[in-house]
Amino acid sequence: MIDGDDAIWTSLPVPGLILDTSDRIVRINPAAEGFLNSSAKAVIGVPVWDILMVDAPLEEAFARARQIGTPLFVNDVDIGTGSRAPLQCNLQIAPLGGSPGHMLVLVSPRELAGRMTQNHSVKSAAKSAIGMAEMMAHEIKNPLAGITGAAQLLSMGLSPDDLELTDLIVSESRRIVGILDQVEQFGNVTAPRLQPVNIHDVLDRARRSALLGFAADMTVIEAYDPSLPSASGDPDQLLQVIQNLLKNAAEAAGGQGGTITLRTYYEQSLRVRGSDGAGRSLPLQIEVIDDGPGLPADIADDVFDPFVSGRENGTGLGLALAAKIISEIGGWISVSSVPGRTIFRISLARAQTTDKENG
């Protein structure tokens, strides 16, 4: 079905699919199996557009490319597979020489260079702003302690009607202190202790803690790939991130119950390019999926920025801190959200193994 050396086809670093004249899949390479999270045997004969969900009107252009025998290139398009969140990709479609009507489709998950470089370009300014915020937080907490103490002393000689006012002063002062504590965490997060981490151990600890507290009314589903190797990370900091994502998912349900799915899988094709230009593979995927109303459209692209929150009393610091932690352990965090399905996805590198471990 394909001309040339099969070794070239199997060693292609990007997902490749061959379609027949009816747009049914006749062959995929190993990278495509990882991208589709499915075996070749399971997808052969299946219409390609039943598996690849492309966020672009391709029908006419695809038909024209087949008819006149010219390649088709589509850049920066969201492509999903139905089993995970869409990923921004470049799509290349070309007639397959020697097989009339057959088409070769190459899916190139876009290396996240632009966004990571942009993140790096603002890092210095953000660091300065956070340093100033830390200093202000420390200075503000001192007079707040005095205000709280004064309100508590005043409450001792007040009538029950007036106690409501002093109670309000105390509770709001404590809420402000809580926000300032989170601000200070941005500078106080210790350097990660990178080591091999069993992802599922971390997820299990976070799940059990959540079910005993803020997610007691939620249903938590585990959809794990038990064959995943160890990730490179800091187990305590990863636990903090997962707990934060679970808390967000539970709060999205508004206390009315709901379902959270914890999913892990291996995606060989995902690579990112850092601000230093070096590319790295992040094949280990963790997804926290909830069935809540989804992120408000006006903040969906900024949820990892400090002080951006979709909740009335949210501080907008939890997700920003999560993004900071994941970045510092060399990973990537992203979100995809529509009403009824929000997916926070963490991508991590494999832990380095020694020759002794391999032997």
Protein Blocks (a to p, Z undefined) as FASTA:
>chain_A
ZZcjfklmmmpcbdcddddfkopafbdcfklmmmnopafklmgopafklmmccdbdfklm
mmmmmmnopacddehiacdehjaccddddddddddehiahiacdddddddfklmmmmmmm
mmmmmmmmmmmmmmmmmmmmmmmmmmmmmmmmmmmmccfklmmmmmmmmmmmmmmmmmmm
mmmmmmmpccdddddddfklmmmmmmmmmmmmmmmmpccdddddfkbccddddfklmmmm
mmmmmmmmmmmnnongpaddddddddfklccddfkopacddfbccddddfbebjafklmm
mmmpghiafbfklghlmmmmmmmmmmmnopacdddddehiacdddddddddddfklmZZ
